[in-house]
Amino acid sequence: MKKIFIGLLVTIFLATISFYFLNKQSDTAKQENVLSYIEQQGVTIIDKFDTPSELTGYVGNYKDEAMSIYVTPDKRHAVIGDLIDTEGKNLGADAINQLITKPKNEKLWQQLEEMDWVQDGDKNAPRIVYTFSDPFCPYCHKFRDMAEPFIAEGQVQFRHIIV
C-alpha cells in the first residue's frame, strides 16, 4: 500500500511539473504570436520603427491600406491605429510615409512617365504637370488658358494624358 501511495505522489508530482512547463511554453508562444495573429488576419508587416514610448511600432499593410501597429513590451498585446504625443504628432506617420507612401508614389510617377502623353511647353522646364485632359472639356481649356503665361515663359511643361 505504501508503494502505491508513493507511486501516486510521484505521478502527481510529475504531472504538476509537466503541466507547469507546458503552460510556460504555451505562454511564451502566445507572447510571440501577437504579430503572427495580426498577419493571419491578412495584414502584411512591412517593418518596425522606434517610438519614444515603451511600445514598439510596426507599419502594416491591409488591402492596400497602411496602418500603424504598436506592440506592448511583453509582446502579448497590440494596438492598431494612431499613437499621438502631447503635441498631437502622429508617431507612426513618418514611418508610414517612408515605408509605404513614398515608394508607392515613386512607382506611380514612373507609371505616369511611361504613359502616352502630349508634351506642351519646354522639355527642360523646371516644373512638370501631368494633366488628364478631355479635348472637349471647357474646364480643361480654361485651365490651359490660365497656364499659358507659365508655359510660354518656360516655367512649366504640361504633359497631357488624353482621356
Secondary structure, 3 states (H helix, E strand, C coil): CHHHHHHHHHHHHHHHHHHHHHHHHHHHHHHHCHHHHHHHCCCEEEEEECCCCCCEEEEEEECCEEEEEEECCCCCCEEECCCECCCCCECCHHHHHHHHHHHHHHHHHHHHHHCCCEEECCCCCCEEEEEEECCCCHHHHHHHHHHHHHHHCCCEEEEEEEC
